[in-house]
């Protein structure tokens, strides 16, 4: 038997609902935003973080320490700490609250879970931020895992540990960057509490 969407049922007909055959829920997940748009968002976020760090370093560098020497070491440490702190707030907390970092908001990008198109939760976003921060040192791990998946026939499933080859903007940690206009409104197409669109993460 074939359902209204063309699915073949091998043994039993689909269960009947009040409006006809029950159609299994399929989450809507938009395709990735274009590379130019994604890199523009990264550039804006990087410029903001570096600028804020330099401003902090410049402010501290003008003062002198107790012995009269410039506070160069403290200024450098404060600049690095400011850069990392701003990056975490921007990429994790702001993205959790608004669905995107400052750069992504300007580029009209939103982040969604690659499995169901819902908004990622704070744990996934924090993991994604750490993966980006440690992306270069983790390359040997990504290389090894890609070969293991190749020989075992495994594939990415949108989990936190996903991303076969470690490409930074290819759904790493199961988080996908999509165009804002490709998102469906929350609750559109109904099923399962309205998770067909850009619903909050469960």
Number of C-alpha atoms within 10 A of each C-alpha: 11 11 15 10 8 8 12 13 11 8 7 8 13 17 9 10 9 6 6 11 13 14 15 11 12 11 17 18 21 21 14 20 20 12 11 10 19 20 15 15 21 17 14 16 21 15 12 18 20 18 14 17 24 19 14 20 22 15 12 20 17 12 14 12 13 8 7 8 9 15 17 17 12 14 22 18 14 17 24 19 14 20 20 16 14 19 21 19 15 20 22 25 19 16 24 23 13 13 24 26 27 20 23 27 15 14 21 17 27 24 27 29 25 28 16 20 26 25 27 26 19 16 12 19 24 20 16 23 20 14 19 17 14 11 16 12 10 13 14 11 12 18 13 13 16 18 14 13 14 12 8 9 8 13 12 17 14 18 16 19 15 18 23 22 18 23 13 14 17 17 25 26 28 22 26 25 25 24 19 19 11 16 20 18 14 16 15 14 16 12 15 11 11 16 26 24 25 27 20 17 15 8
